[in-house]
Amino acid sequence: MSASAQIVVKDVSHDYRPPVGRVVRALEDVSLSIREREFIALLGPSGCGKSTLLYLIGGFLRIENGRICVDGRAVTAPGPDRGVVFQHFALFPWKTVKGNVLYGLERGKLPRAERETRAQAFIDLVGLTGFEDSYPSQLSGGMKQRTAIARTLAFDPQILLMDEPFGALDAQTRSLMQTELLDIWQKTRKTVIFVTHDVQEAVYLAERVAVMTARPGRIKTIVDTAFDKNDPQIYRARTFVDKVDEIWGLVREEAIKAQGTHAR
Amino acid sequence: MAHVTGVRDRTSRGWRNAPASPFVARIGWGLARSASIVLLLAGWEILARSGTFTPFVLPALTSVLERILADAMSGDLFLGASATLYRALTGFLIAAVGGISLGMAMTRSIGIRWFFDPIISVGFPMPKIAFLPVVILWLGLYDVSKISMVAFEAIFPVVTATIVGIKGVDREIIWSARNMGASNRELLCQIMLPAAFPQIMTGLQVALPISLIVAIVTEMLMGGNGLGGGMMSASRFADSPGVFAGIVEIAAIGYCLIKGMSMLRRRMLLWHQEALEPSTV
């Protein structure tokens, strides 16, 4: 596995230091290997440090203990090889949909005309044709998230880091976006790390689900969840339901533990 | 019960009969909103004509308007207003450019923040007009000292608004720009500045009337024509309509400046959530 591992997280611990109050250990001795073109979900109760792990891989937070390597190089800063889709979209509100998508391309070497075509292609891909000149404040939550996904895909990162990207969406939009994401993933074959606290979403989308413990976050176990992504009825399959139940059981233990520590 | 229903019916019919044309409706709203000003001016005219006060104490509005018209025809109004506006707006521009630059520098560099933070904290609430005698000693009585006073007073709200705006930029927005390879410089100019712009604009909207106020006060204290200087000399010559004309002119100019600024804001912040909502100013 190590031969084809693209992302290696080794013995990473991370402390969260709030401006006031005591230091909280968010992650403890996390180790994880992710293959190229793999779709892996990080699942765990809220506050277990799954987003922290994602942002460490993204290079946004300083790695204090342990090592994270991407393609054999240690992560020290953010880079366009690892594209992030944020939970709250993080669009630039003063730029139009097209301006947002173009921003990541402006630092590349593409000539202007090609950047335009490329931006348009990704706007079309996420189904926002006709909204190129809209500002984010004029869009619905689902459309904002599509813009964010188009923006990240447009600069062609090898790795997609997604932080509960569908958490803010309603159930219908969410289900549509999941299918769309799988479609995009199958077309572009990128490595995807997908943070979520929704068990069904994790099992449906990912090939492997890494279940994390309550704070301080560790990898509790990794479950294989490679189902046929093209089967629209997969939700009803016995094997799928059993897998969801199994993982739900694991997460539930941790959620109860997490509540216990909150109550104390 | 029947009475209540009756009232509701009448109200709803009233709405249905309301002017259908949006243009007429807008004029109507404009009049309704400025009704208090119209009432105040009408009260002024009636009180002045009633003979309660001598025309020296309270000249009639019409005679004040006549004076403004005469000043406008002779060119005095233009000269006075342009002198005042030149001082106020030059000082405002210096405060805007200096304030935004200083605010940005203070968020970027710990050293600059360490040096200026206490100065801003002490200086902001302080009446800067207290420095006027010193400024007169250093810079004299002409435009340079007036413009310096305007800039000195107006820079504080711009600096604080810039700092608050830049500090309030969402962490995820900064991260997503860095993710797309933005350098430090690009981050500041392309991301921080536009993201903080609504706040900065609010700071400028506070600084603009301050600029006008300080320009007029310095003119009153140091002379040198302008609207403030004109009012002081009218007062010295016991020219009561001249003094009141100055007040009306200043009010009108101030209103136009504020209105222009909020129109500019709406134009420049088309992307902002507030562009979708009706404006109050």
Interface residues (C-beta under 8 A of the other chain):
Chain A: Y55 G58 F60 A77 P78 G79 P80 R82 G83 V84 F86 Q87 H88 F89 A90 L91 F92 P93 W94 K95 T96 Y103 G104 R107 Y135 P136 S137 Q138 R151 T152 F155
Chain B: D170 E172 I173 W175 S176 A177 R178 N179 M180 G181 A182 I191 P194 A195 F197 L270 W271 H272 Q273 A275 L276
